[in-house]
Amino acid sequence: MKLNSGDDLRLAQRVAVDAATTALSLRESGEFQVTLKKDGSPVTPADIGAELRVRELIESERPNDLFVGEESGGLAVQKGRVWIIDPIDGTKNFVRGIPIWATLVALVEDGEPKIGVVFAPELKRCWWAEKGSGAYVSKSPQGSGNRMHVRQASGLKDAYSRIIILCHNT
């Protein structure tokens, strides 16, 4: 069965939702402990549990694809299809209940980025892009989304202020 890119995008969006849902559920479970990784960054059962959940989902849906996770690592692969996951980007905020964190999902094929999804569930925002199809923002990964565009700017300061205005208007 040949998959089209829309199938991959829908899977990436579903994976982002599953990771966030799992993470939030584990945070609320009451058995929540923060430990430090070798690099000094925090890791929680929610990070590990969400990553395991999406690994199972990807392996079930795309058994021939490879998987690299923030918590479990993986190989630097230049050939084939590789799913790259960070189930909780912003663990320090997540642990403290600060809503500025996200689930990151990417699909790289033969070393080239194909799909990227950033889902911030507590901010009710999702951004995604697909090579050749543009970038979008929506209130959920399943939404149709508003296409994002690059705007002309006279300098970096003007570009930054336009980004802030664009994000607040969506």
OpenMM code with the backbone's topology and positions (N, CA, C; nanometers):
from openmm import Vec3, app, unit

residues = "MET LYS LEU ASN SER GLY ASP ASP LEU ARG LEU ALA GLN ARG VAL ALA VAL ASP ALA ALA THR THR ALA LEU SER LEU ARG GLU SER GLY GLU PHE GLN VAL THR LEU LYS LYS ASP GLY SER PRO VAL THR PRO ALA ASP ILE GLY ALA GLU LEU ARG VAL ARG GLU LEU ILE GLU SER GLU ARG PRO ASN ASP LEU PHE VAL GLY GLU GLU SER GLY GLY LEU ALA VAL GLN LYS GLY ARG VAL TRP ILE ILE ASP PRO ILE ASP GLY THR LYS ASN PHE VAL ARG GLY ILE PRO ILE TRP ALA THR LEU VAL ALA LEU VAL GLU ASP GLY GLU PRO LYS ILE GLY VAL VAL PHE ALA PRO GLU LEU LYS ARG CYS TRP TRP ALA GLU LYS GLY SER GLY ALA TYR VAL SER LYS SER PRO GLN GLY SER GLY ASN ARG MET HIS VAL ARG GLN ALA SER GLY LEU LYS ASP ALA TYR SER ARG ILE ILE ILE LEU CYS HIS ASN THR".split()
positions = [
    Vec3(0.0844, -0.1185, 0.0000),
    Vec3(0.0000, 0.0000, 0.0000),
    Vec3(0.0887, 0.1247, 0.0000),
    Vec3(0.0723, 0.2071, -0.0973),
    Vec3(0.1477, 0.3321, -0.1093),
    Vec3(0.0751, 0.4415, -0.0319),
    Vec3(0.1475, 0.5070, 0.0587),
    Vec3(0.0895, 0.6154, 0.1381),
    Vec3(0.1096, 0.7475, 0.0675),
    Vec3(0.0138, 0.8371, 0.0828),
    Vec3(0.0363, 0.9716, 0.0323),
    Vec3(0.0788, 1.0603, 0.1486),
    Vec3(0.1295, 1.1775, 0.1188),
    Vec3(0.1822, 1.2654, 0.2234),
    Vec3(0.0722, 1.3080, 0.3202),
    Vec3(-0.0527, 1.3157, 0.2739),
    Vec3(-0.1624, 1.3498, 0.3635),
    Vec3(-0.1783, 1.2471, 0.4750),
    Vec3(-0.1544, 1.1185, 0.4424),
    Vec3(-0.1600, 1.0142, 0.5443),
    Vec3(-0.0525, 1.0373, 0.6502),
    Vec3(0.0671, 1.0747, 0.6072),
    Vec3(0.1759, 1.1021, 0.7018),
    Vec3(0.1451, 1.2240, 0.7880),
    Vec3(0.0903, 1.3277, 0.7275),
    Vec3(0.0558, 1.4475, 0.8040),
    Vec3(-0.0510, 1.4145, 0.9077),
    Vec3(-0.1538, 1.3414, 0.8670),
    Vec3(-0.2598, 1.3047, 0.9630),
    Vec3(-0.2035, 1.2198, 1.0769),
    Vec3(-0.1114, 1.1290, 1.0457),
    Vec3(-0.0489, 1.0486, 1.1509),
    Vec3(0.0334, 1.1374, 1.2435),
    Vec3(0.1114, 1.2292, 1.1889),
    Vec3(0.1923, 1.3198, 1.2716),
    Vec3(0.1029, 1.4023, 1.3645),
    Vec3(-0.0093, 1.4489, 1.3134),
    Vec3(-0.1021, 1.5268, 1.3960),
    Vec3(-0.1636, 1.4389, 1.5049),
    Vec3(-0.2007, 1.3169, 1.4695),
    Vec3(-0.2566, 1.2253, 1.5690),
    Vec3(-0.1534, 1.1895, 1.6759),
    Vec3(-0.0304, 1.1682, 1.6342),
    Vec3(0.0779, 1.1391, 1.7285),
    Vec3(0.0966, 1.2558, 1.8253),
    Vec3(0.0910, 1.3786, 1.7741),
    Vec3(0.1063, 1.4965, 1.8607),
    Vec3(-0.0045, 1.5018, 1.9649),
    Vec3(-0.1275, 1.4741, 1.9249),
    Vec3(-0.2397, 1.4737, 2.0187),
    Vec3(-0.2233, 1.3622, 2.1213),
    Vec3(-0.1881, 1.2425, 2.0755),
    Vec3(-0.1705, 1.1304, 2.1680),
    Vec3(-0.0600, 1.1578, 2.2692),
    Vec3(0.0502, 1.2140, 2.2234),
    Vec3(0.1609, 1.2454, 2.3158),
    Vec3(0.1155, 1.3460, 2.4207),
    Vec3(0.0487, 1.4517, 2.3779),
    Vec3(0.0035, 1.5550, 2.4717),
    Vec3(-0.1013, 1.5001, 2.5683),
    Vec3(-0.1957, 1.4220, 2.5176),
    Vec3(-0.3007, 1.3637, 2.6022),
    Vec3(-0.2397, 1.2705, 2.7059),
    Vec3(-0.1463, 1.1876, 2.6633),
    Vec3(-0.0787, 1.0959, 2.7551),
    Vec3(-0.0002, 1.1735, 2.8598),
    Vec3(0.0736, 1.2742, 2.8173),
    Vec3(0.1531, 1.3541, 2.9107),
    Vec3(0.0647, 1.4215, 3.0148),
    Vec3(-0.0433, 1.4832, 2.9710),
    Vec3(-0.1333, 1.5517, 3.0648),
    Vec3(-0.1963, 1.4524, 3.1620),
    Vec3(-0.2355, 1.3374, 3.1134),
    Vec3(-0.2950, 1.2349, 3.1985),
    Vec3(-0.1954, 1.1873, 3.3045),
    Vec3(-0.0714, 1.1649, 3.2638),
    Vec3(0.0308, 1.1200, 3.3584),
    Vec3(0.0662, 1.2292, 3.4593),
    Vec3(0.0635, 1.3555, 3.4154),
    Vec3(0.0910, 1.4654, 3.5093),
    Vec3(-0.0158, 1.4694, 3.6181),
    Vec3(-0.1385, 1.4424, 3.5829),
    Vec3(-0.2492, 1.4482, 3.6780),
    Vec3(-0.2632, 1.3213, 3.7623),
    Vec3(-0.1852, 1.2186, 3.7316),
    Vec3(-0.2027, 1.0890, 3.7976),
    Vec3(-0.1629, 1.0890, 3.9448),
    Vec3(-0.0862, 1.1856, 3.9888),
    Vec3(-0.0433, 1.1894, 4.1284),
    Vec3(0.0889, 1.1186, 4.1523),
    Vec3(0.1302, 1.0324, 4.0611),
    Vec3(0.2591, 0.9638, 4.0738),
    Vec3(0.3590, 1.0343, 3.9822),
    Vec3(0.3936, 1.1533, 4.0222),
    Vec3(0.4720, 1.2377, 3.9343),
    Vec3(0.6042, 1.2735, 4.0018),
    Vec3(0.7131, 1.2311, 3.9427),
    Vec3(0.8449, 1.2539, 3.9997),
    Vec3(0.9368, 1.3100, 3.8920),
    Vec3(1.0135, 1.4106, 3.9274),
    Vec3(1.1073, 1.4718, 3.8338),
    Vec3(1.2473, 1.4216, 3.8661),
    Vec3(1.3168, 1.3730, 3.7647),
    Vec3(1.4571, 1.3360, 3.7787),
    Vec3(1.5364, 1.4158, 3.6762),
    Vec3(1.6672, 1.4127, 3.6905),
    Vec3(1.7531, 1.4859, 3.5976),
    Vec3(1.8287, 1.3898, 3.5073),
    Vec3(1.8366, 1.4255, 3.3803),
    Vec3(1.9154, 1.3492, 3.2845),
    Vec3(2.0633, 1.3871, 3.3028),
    Vec3(2.1496, 1.3175, 3.2318),
    Vec3(2.2931, 1.3441, 3.2412),
    Vec3(2.3279, 1.4888, 3.2091),
    Vec3(2.2520, 1.5508, 3.1196),
    Vec3(2.2796, 1.6897, 3.0816),
    Vec3(2.2185, 1.7907, 3.1788),
    Vec3(2.1527, 1.7416, 3.2839),
    Vec3(2.0950, 1.8305, 3.3844),
    Vec3(1.9529, 1.8742, 3.3560),
    Vec3(1.8974, 1.8344, 3.2420),
    Vec3(1.7600, 1.8722, 3.2097),
    Vec3(1.6630, 1.7742, 3.2759),
    Vec3(1.5426, 1.8223, 3.3080),
    Vec3(1.4477, 1.7364, 3.3781),
    Vec3(1.3797, 1.6359, 3.2858),
    Vec3(1.3415, 1.5232, 3.3454),
    Vec3(1.2622, 1.4223, 3.2757),
    Vec3(1.1623, 1.3681, 3.3769),
    Vec3(1.0437, 1.3376, 3.3281),
    Vec3(0.9360, 1.2905, 3.4147),
    Vec3(0.8753, 1.1620, 3.3578),
    Vec3(0.7949, 1.0927, 3.4380),
    Vec3(0.7215, 0.9779, 3.3834),
    Vec3(0.6314, 1.0180, 3.2661),
    Vec3(0.5865, 1.1422, 3.2637),
    Vec3(0.5034, 1.1890, 3.1523),
    Vec3(0.5846, 1.1940, 3.0227),
    Vec3(0.7092, 1.2420, 3.0290),
    Vec3(0.7965, 1.2426, 2.9103),
    Vec3(0.8134, 1.1002, 2.8570),
    Vec3(0.8488, 1.0105, 2.9471),
    Vec3(0.8786, 0.8727, 2.9081),
    Vec3(0.7525, 0.8006, 2.8621),
    Vec3(0.6436, 0.8143, 2.9366),
    Vec3(0.5190, 0.7479, 2.9001),
    Vec3(0.4617, 0.7966, 2.7681),
    Vec3(0.4669, 0.9271, 2.7455),
    Vec3(0.4156, 0.9822, 2.6193),
    Vec3(0.5008, 0.9344, 2.5020),
    Vec3(0.6313, 0.9303, 2.5218),
    Vec3(0.7177, 0.8833, 2.4136),
    Vec3(0.6932, 0.7355, 2.3832),
    Vec3(0.6777, 0.6547, 2.4865),
    Vec3(0.6482, 0.5124, 2.4644),
    Vec3(0.5160, 0.4944, 2.3906),
    Vec3(0.4157, 0.5734, 2.4281),
    Vec3(0.2841, 0.5647, 2.3628),
    Vec3(0.2944, 0.5959, 2.2137),
    Vec3(0.3640, 0.7029, 2.1789),
    Vec3(0.3713, 0.7393, 2.0366),
    Vec3(0.4650, 0.6465, 1.9597),
    Vec3(0.5652, 0.5925, 2.0269),
    Vec3(0.6506, 0.4930, 1.9605),
    Vec3(0.5653, 0.3728, 1.9192),
    Vec3(0.4798, 0.3265, 2.0108),
    Vec3(0.3908, 0.2142, 1.9793),
    Vec3(0.2980, 0.2483, 1.8631),
    Vec3(0.2448, 0.3677, 1.8626),
    Vec3(0.1534, 0.4109, 1.7563),
    Vec3(0.2253, 0.4142, 1.6211),
    Vec3(0.3429, 0.4737, 1.6180),
    Vec3(0.4182, 0.4826, 1.4924),
    Vec3(0.4610, 0.3443, 1.4452),
    Vec3(0.5097, 0.2610, 1.5377),
    Vec3(0.5508, 0.1263, 1.4979),
    Vec3(0.4329, 0.0446, 1.4452),
    Vec3(0.3143, 0.0685, 1.4993),
    Vec3(0.1944, -0.0011, 1.4530),
    Vec3(0.1514, 0.0486, 1.3145),
    Vec3(0.1536, 0.1800, 1.2955),
    Vec3(0.1071, 0.2405, 1.1698),
    Vec3(0.2124, 0.2373, 1.0585),
    Vec3(0.3386, 0.2486, 1.0953),
    Vec3(0.4478, 0.2545, 0.9971),
    Vec3(0.5613, 0.1613, 1.0419),
    Vec3(0.5387, 0.0292, 1.0351),
    Vec3(0.6367, -0.0668, 1.0884),
    Vec3(0.7738, -0.0613, 1.0212),
    Vec3(0.7834, -0.0081, 0.9013),
    Vec3(0.9124, -0.0022, 0.8322),
    Vec3(0.9885, 0.1276, 0.8592),
    Vec3(0.9252, 0.2217, 0.9281),
    Vec3(0.9893, 0.3497, 0.9579),
    Vec3(1.0718, 0.3384, 1.0856),
    Vec3(1.1681, 0.4263, 1.1001),
    Vec3(1.2510, 0.4322, 1.2198),
    Vec3(1.1975, 0.5394, 1.3142),
    Vec3(1.2441, 0.5362, 1.4383),
    Vec3(1.1941, 0.6253, 1.5422),
    Vec3(1.3116, 0.6785, 1.6228),
    Vec3(1.3134, 0.8100, 1.6461),
    Vec3(1.4113, 0.8726, 1.7345),
    Vec3(1.3321, 0.9558, 1.8341),
    Vec3(1.3573, 0.9337, 1.9625),
    Vec3(1.2854, 1.0067, 2.0653),
    Vec3(1.3790, 1.0845, 2.1554),
    Vec3(1.3303, 1.1944, 2.2079),
    Vec3(1.4069, 1.2783, 2.3010),
    Vec3(1.4574, 1.1957, 2.4191),
    Vec3(1.3733, 1.1068, 2.4705),
    Vec3(1.4103, 1.0324, 2.5905),
    Vec3(1.4822, 0.9022, 2.5600),
    Vec3(1.4455, 0.8359, 2.4506),
    Vec3(1.5047, 0.7058, 2.4212),
    Vec3(1.6192, 0.7126, 2.3216),
    Vec3(1.6351, 0.8265, 2.2580),
    Vec3(1.7438, 0.8424, 2.1620),
    Vec3(1.7167, 0.7678, 2.0332),
    Vec3(1.8222, 0.7400, 1.9630),
    Vec3(1.8123, 0.6715, 1.8344),
    Vec3(1.9352, 0.7027, 1.7532),
    Vec3(1.9405, 0.6462, 1.6368),
    Vec3(2.0560, 0.6628, 1.5502),
    Vec3(2.0379, 0.7808, 1.4563),
    Vec3(2.1479, 0.8405, 1.4184),
    Vec3(2.1444, 0.9440, 1.3143),
    Vec3(2.1398, 0.8708, 1.1804),
    Vec3(2.0231, 0.8691, 1.1191),
    Vec3(2.0014, 0.7922, 0.9977),
    Vec3(1.9865, 0.8883, 0.8802),
    Vec3(2.0571, 0.8600, 0.7724),
    Vec3(2.0495, 0.9447, 0.6536),
    Vec3(1.9583, 0.8864, 0.5461),
    Vec3(1.9250, 0.7592, 0.5562),
    Vec3(1.8413, 0.6933, 0.4555),
    Vec3(1.7117, 0.6471, 0.5206),
    Vec3(1.6070, 0.6480, 0.4402),
    Vec3(1.4795, 0.5973, 0.4886),
    Vec3(1.3968, 0.7034, 0.5581),
    Vec3(1.2896, 0.6570, 0.6218),
    Vec3(1.1933, 0.7443, 0.6892),
    Vec3(1.2160, 0.7353, 0.8398),
    Vec3(1.2324, 0.8505, 0.9017),
    Vec3(1.2602, 0.8563, 1.0448),
    Vec3(1.1640, 0.9546, 1.1109),
    Vec3(1.0911, 0.9080, 1.2129),
    Vec3(1.0044, 0.9929, 1.2939),
    Vec3(1.0853, 1.0416, 1.4124),
    Vec3(1.0844, 1.1712, 1.4354),
    Vec3(1.1593, 1.2327, 1.5457),
    Vec3(1.0576, 1.2975, 1.6391),
    Vec3(1.0642, 1.2601, 1.7675),
    Vec3(0.9618, 1.3012, 1.8641),
    Vec3(1.0256, 1.3630, 1.9878),
    Vec3(0.9706, 1.4744, 2.0310),
    Vec3(0.9962, 1.5279, 2.1654),
    Vec3(0.8580, 1.5412, 2.2282),
    Vec3(0.8206, 1.4485, 2.3173),
    Vec3(0.6841, 1.4476, 2.3687),
    Vec3(0.6485, 1.5684, 2.4546),
    Vec3(0.7484, 1.6241, 2.5237),
    Vec3(0.7251, 1.7440, 2.6039),
    Vec3(0.8453, 1.8364, 2.5865),
    Vec3(0.8340, 1.9309, 2.4956),
    Vec3(0.9369, 2.0325, 2.4791),
    Vec3(0.9003, 2.1466, 2.5740),
    Vec3(0.9799, 2.1636, 2.6775),
    Vec3(0.9474, 2.2608, 2.7815),
    Vec3(0.9055, 2.1906, 2.9097),
    Vec3(0.9783, 2.0845, 2.9460),
    Vec3(0.9421, 2.0051, 3.0636),
    Vec3(0.9388, 2.0886, 3.1911),
    Vec3(1.0293, 2.1851, 3.2042),
    Vec3(1.0281, 2.2687, 3.3256),
    Vec3(0.8946, 2.3416, 3.3395),
    Vec3(0.8436, 2.3966, 3.2319),
    Vec3(0.7128, 2.4626, 3.2366),
    Vec3(0.6017, 2.3606, 3.2622),
    Vec3(0.6072, 2.2486, 3.1930),
    Vec3(0.5071, 2.1435, 3.2072),
    Vec3(0.4931, 2.1003, 3.3533),
    Vec3(0.6058, 2.0778, 3.4184),
    Vec3(0.6067, 2.0329, 3.5576),
    Vec3(0.5411, 2.1366, 3.6491),
    Vec3(0.5648, 2.2620, 3.6215),
    Vec3(0.5122, 2.3695, 3.7066),
    Vec3(0.3689, 2.4097, 3.6711),
    Vec3(0.3128, 2.3491, 3.5682),
    Vec3(0.1777, 2.3844, 3.5272),
    Vec3(0.1712, 2.5106, 3.4430),
    Vec3(0.2858, 2.5567, 3.3956),
    Vec3(0.2902, 2.6723, 3.3057),
    Vec3(0.2552, 2.6212, 3.1659),
    Vec3(0.1563, 2.6788, 3.1001),
    Vec3(0.1046, 2.6195, 2.9764),
    Vec3(0.1928, 2.6344, 2.8526),
    Vec3(0.3116, 2.6869, 2.8678),
    Vec3(0.3981, 2.7088, 2.7513),
    Vec3(0.4931, 2.5895, 2.7366),
    Vec3(0.4421, 2.4870, 2.6731),
    Vec3(0.5175, 2.3667, 2.6374),
    Vec3(0.4479, 2.3065, 2.5150),
    Vec3(0.5155, 2.2172, 2.4473),
    Vec3(0.4567, 2.1608, 2.3264),
    Vec3(0.5076, 2.0204, 2.3005),
    Vec3(0.4329, 1.9497, 2.2187),
    Vec3(0.4743, 1.8210, 2.1659),
    Vec3(0.5261, 1.8454, 2.0242),
    Vec3(0.6442, 1.7924, 1.9945),
    Vec3(0.7072, 1.8124, 1.8643),
    Vec3(0.7157, 1.6797, 1.7891),
    Vec3(0.6722, 1.6801, 1.6656),
    Vec3(0.6744, 1.5598, 1.5823),
    Vec3(0.7289, 1.5986, 1.4455),
    Vec3(0.8234, 1.5206, 1.3962),
    Vec3(0.8771, 1.5463, 1.2620),
    Vec3(0.8937, 1.4141, 1.1881),
    Vec3(0.8818, 1.4211, 1.0587),
    Vec3(0.9133, 1.3082, 0.9720),
    Vec3(1.0208, 1.3537, 0.8752),
    Vec3(1.1311, 1.2808, 0.8754),
    Vec3(1.2431, 1.3086, 0.7860),
    Vec3(1.2571, 1.1885, 0.6930),
    Vec3(1.2717, 1.2175, 0.5630),
    Vec3(1.2850, 1.1095, 0.4663),
    Vec3(1.4136, 1.1286, 0.3876),
    Vec3(1.5008, 1.0286, 0.3946),
    Vec3(1.6316, 1.0334, 0.3286),
    Vec3(1.7070, 1.1612, 0.3630),
    Vec3(1.7020, 1.2005, 0.4897),
    Vec3(1.7750, 1.3166, 0.5380),
    Vec3(1.7068, 1.4499, 0.5141),
    Vec3(1.5910, 1.4508, 0.4486),
    Vec3(1.5188, 1.5748, 0.4181),
    Vec3(1.3937, 1.5861, 0.5041),
    Vec3(1.3742, 1.6996, 0.5726),
    Vec3(1.2506, 1.7180, 0.6488),
    Vec3(1.1292, 1.7126, 0.5572),
    Vec3(1.0275, 1.6368, 0.5983),
    Vec3(0.9066, 1.6224, 0.5177),
    Vec3(0.7868, 1.6868, 0.5875),
    Vec3(0.7730, 1.6617, 0.7185),
    Vec3(0.6585, 1.7098, 0.7956),
    Vec3(0.7067, 1.7526, 0.9333),
    Vec3(0.6485, 1.8601, 0.9844),
    Vec3(0.6730, 1.9024, 1.1218),
    Vec3(0.5436, 1.9488, 1.1849),
    Vec3(0.5199, 1.9053, 1.3098),
    Vec3(0.4011, 1.9448, 1.3845),
    Vec3(0.4444, 1.9909, 1.5231),
    Vec3(0.3941, 2.1067, 1.5647),
    Vec3(0.4151, 2.1589, 1.7000),
    Vec3(0.2763, 2.1786, 1.7595),
    Vec3(0.2465, 2.1042, 1.8665),
    Vec3(0.1149, 2.1118, 1.9296),
    Vec3(0.1321, 2.1574, 2.0737),
    Vec3(0.0747, 2.2738, 2.1052),
    Vec3(0.0761, 2.3302, 2.2407),
    Vec3(-0.0664, 2.3183, 2.2956),
    Vec3(-0.0994, 2.2055, 2.3584),
    Vec3(-0.2390, 2.1794, 2.3945),
    Vec3(-0.2988, 2.2783, 2.4927),
    Vec3(-0.2200, 2.3251, 2.5877),
    Vec3(-0.2752, 2.4168, 2.6877),
    Vec3(-0.2887, 2.5594, 2.6343),
    Vec3(-0.2203, 2.5888, 2.5248),
    Vec3(-0.2381, 2.7178, 2.4568),
    Vec3(-0.3433, 2.7076, 2.3468),
    Vec3(-0.3889, 2.5851, 2.3230),
    Vec3(-0.4858, 2.5590, 2.2162),
    Vec3(-0.4350, 2.6111, 2.0808),
    Vec3(-0.3111, 2.5686, 2.0480),
    Vec3(-0.2490, 2.6081, 1.9222),
    Vec3(-0.1724, 2.4899, 1.8625),
    Vec3(-0.1798, 2.4806, 1.7321),
    Vec3(-0.1020, 2.3818, 1.6598),
    Vec3(-0.0462, 2.4474, 1.5346),
    Vec3(0.0801, 2.4246, 1.5103),
    Vec3(0.1460, 2.4731, 1.3897),
    Vec3(0.1971, 2.3499, 1.3159),
    Vec3(0.1838, 2.3473, 1.1848),
    Vec3(0.2392, 2.2369, 1.1095),
    Vec3(0.2819, 2.2842, 0.9721),
    Vec3(0.3735, 2.2074, 0.9171),
    Vec3(0.4212, 2.2353, 0.7824),
    Vec3(0.4482, 2.1030, 0.7133),
    Vec3(0.4302, 2.1066, 0.5830),
    Vec3(0.4582, 1.9901, 0.5011),
    Vec3(0.5340, 2.0379, 0.3788),
    Vec3(0.6434, 1.9727, 0.3500),
    Vec3(0.7260, 2.0135, 0.2365),
    Vec3(0.6416, 2.0235, 0.1098),
    Vec3(0.6460, 2.1391, 0.0481),
    Vec3(0.5729, 2.1629, -0.0745),
    Vec3(0.4281, 2.2070, -0.0556),
    Vec3(0.3795, 2.2083, 0.0684),
    Vec3(0.2392, 2.2431, 0.0926),
    Vec3(0.2200, 2.3660, 0.1797),
    Vec3(0.3270, 2.4193, 0.2358),
    Vec3(0.3150, 2.5383, 0.3183),
    Vec3(0.3045, 2.5081, 0.4670),
    Vec3(0.2859, 2.6153, 0.5434),
    Vec3(0.2773, 2.6076, 0.6892),
    Vec3(0.1436, 2.6641, 0.7338),
    Vec3(0.0905, 2.6064, 0.8432),
    Vec3(-0.0437, 2.6410, 0.8891),
    Vec3(-0.0466, 2.6542, 1.0405),
    Vec3(-0.1459, 2.7262, 1.0890),
    Vec3(-0.1711, 2.7382, 1.2319),
    Vec3(-0.3206, 2.7187, 1.2534),
    Vec3(-0.3539, 2.6522, 1.3653),
    Vec3(-0.4931, 2.6241, 1.3971),
    Vec3(-0.5068, 2.6108, 1.5484),
    Vec3(-0.6297, 2.6032, 1.5958),
    Vec3(-0.6537, 2.5815, 1.7383),
    Vec3(-0.6429, 2.4348, 1.7763),
    Vec3(-0.6364, 2.3455, 1.6788),
    Vec3(-0.6167, 2.2038, 1.7072),
    Vec3(-0.5483, 2.1380, 1.5877),
    Vec3(-0.4821, 2.0246, 1.6105),
    Vec3(-0.4174, 1.9559, 1.4988),
    Vec3(-0.5147, 1.9063, 1.3930),
    Vec3(-0.6396, 1.8844, 1.4307),
    Vec3(-0.7361, 1.8359, 1.3340),
    Vec3(-0.8041, 1.9491, 1.2572),
    Vec3(-0.7784, 2.0732, 1.2955),
    Vec3(-0.8409, 2.1870, 1.2283),
    Vec3(-0.7868, 2.2064, 1.0882),
    Vec3(-0.8609, 2.2808, 1.0077),
    Vec3(-0.8166, 2.3049, 0.8709),
    Vec3(-0.6979, 2.4002, 0.8672),
    Vec3(-0.6906, 2.4904, 0.9614),
    Vec3(-0.5756, 2.5783, 0.9727),
    Vec3(-0.5779, 2.6983, 0.8815),
    Vec3(-0.5103, 2.8004, 0.9249),
    Vec3(-0.4886, 2.9206, 0.8450),
    Vec3(-0.3459, 2.9164, 0.7934),
    Vec3(-0.3316, 2.9404, 0.6660),
    Vec3(-0.1981, 2.9373, 0.6064),
    Vec3(-0.1146, 3.0521, 0.6612),
    Vec3(0.0086, 3.0224, 0.6950),
    Vec3(0.1018, 3.1249, 0.7414),
    Vec3(0.1862, 3.1702, 0.6232),
    Vec3(0.2235, 3.2968, 0.6252),
    Vec3(0.3024, 3.3545, 0.5169),
    Vec3(0.4191, 3.4319, 0.5744),
    Vec3(0.5230, 3.4418, 0.4964),
    Vec3(0.6358, 3.5272, 0.5310),
    Vec3(0.6013, 3.6669, 0.4819),
    Vec3(0.6196, 3.7652, 0.5686),
    Vec3(0.5891, 3.9037, 0.5300),
    Vec3(0.7178, 3.9815, 0.5073),
    Vec3(0.7068, 4.0838, 0.4268),
    Vec3(0.8206, 4.1709, 0.4037),
    Vec3(0.8482, 4.2511, 0.5305),
    Vec3(0.9739, 4.2672, 0.5634),
    Vec3(1.0125, 4.3461, 0.6805),
    Vec3(1.1392, 4.4221, 0.6470),
    Vec3(1.1484, 4.5438, 0.6975),
    Vec3(1.2657, 4.6261, 0.6686),
    Vec3(1.3857, 4.5838, 0.7527),
    Vec3(1.3626, 4.5156, 0.8624),
    Vec3(1.4718, 4.4709, 0.9477),
    Vec3(1.4225, 4.3658, 1.0460),
    Vec3(1.5136, 4.3088, 1.1225),
    Vec3(1.4806, 4.2026, 1.2162),
    Vec3(1.3808, 4.2492, 1.3222),
    Vec3(1.3958, 4.3708, 1.3736),
    Vec3(1.3048, 4.4210, 1.4764),
    Vec3(1.1616, 4.4264, 1.4232),
    Vec3(1.1433, 4.4731, 1.3013),
    Vec3(1.0107, 4.4791, 1.2407),
    Vec3(0.9566, 4.3391, 1.2152),
    Vec3(1.0408, 4.2470, 1.1738),
    Vec3(0.9971, 4.1095, 1.1479),
    Vec3(0.9462, 4.0457, 1.2755),
    Vec3(1.0147, 4.0667, 1.3854),
    Vec3(0.9745, 4.0074, 1.5126),
    Vec3(0.8395, 4.0611, 1.5571),
    Vec3(0.8189, 4.1904, 1.5490),
    Vec3(0.6917, 4.2473, 1.5933),
    Vec3(0.5770, 4.1981, 1.5056),
    Vec3(0.6022, 4.1755, 1.3780),
    Vec3(0.4973, 4.1229, 1.2901),
    Vec3(0.4629, 3.9797, 1.3280),
    Vec3(0.5600, 3.8998, 1.3690),
    Vec3(0.5338, 3.7625, 1.4114),
    Vec3(0.4445, 3.7627, 1.5344),
    Vec3(0.4737, 3.8458, 1.6314),
    Vec3(0.3929, 3.8534, 1.7528),
    Vec3(0.2491, 3.8917, 1.7180),
    Vec3(0.2310, 3.9915, 1.6343),
    Vec3(0.0967, 4.0353, 1.5948),
    Vec3(0.0237, 3.9226, 1.5223),
    Vec3(0.0922, 3.8526, 1.4315),
    Vec3(0.0317, 3.7442, 1.3565),
    Vec3(-0.0149, 3.6345, 1.4517),
    Vec3(0.0682, 3.5955, 1.5483),
    Vec3(0.0299, 3.4907, 1.6428),
    Vec3(-0.0888, 3.5298, 1.7300),
    Vec3(-0.0956, 3.6536, 1.7701),
    Vec3(-0.2055, 3.6971, 1.8547),
    Vec3(-0.3360, 3.7108, 1.7775),
    Vec3(-0.3285, 3.7270, 1.6467),
    Vec3(-0.4491, 3.7447, 1.5666),
    Vec3(-0.5093, 3.6138, 1.5188),
    Vec3(-0.4448, 3.5005, 1.5464),
    Vec3(-0.4995, 3.3721, 1.4985),
    Vec3(-0.5926, 3.3119, 1.6000),
] * unit.nanometer
topology = app.Topology()
chain = topology.addChain("A")
for resn in residues:
    res = topology.addResidue(resn, chain)
    for name in ("N", "CA", "C"):
        topology.addAtom(name, app.Element.getBySymbol(name[0]), res)
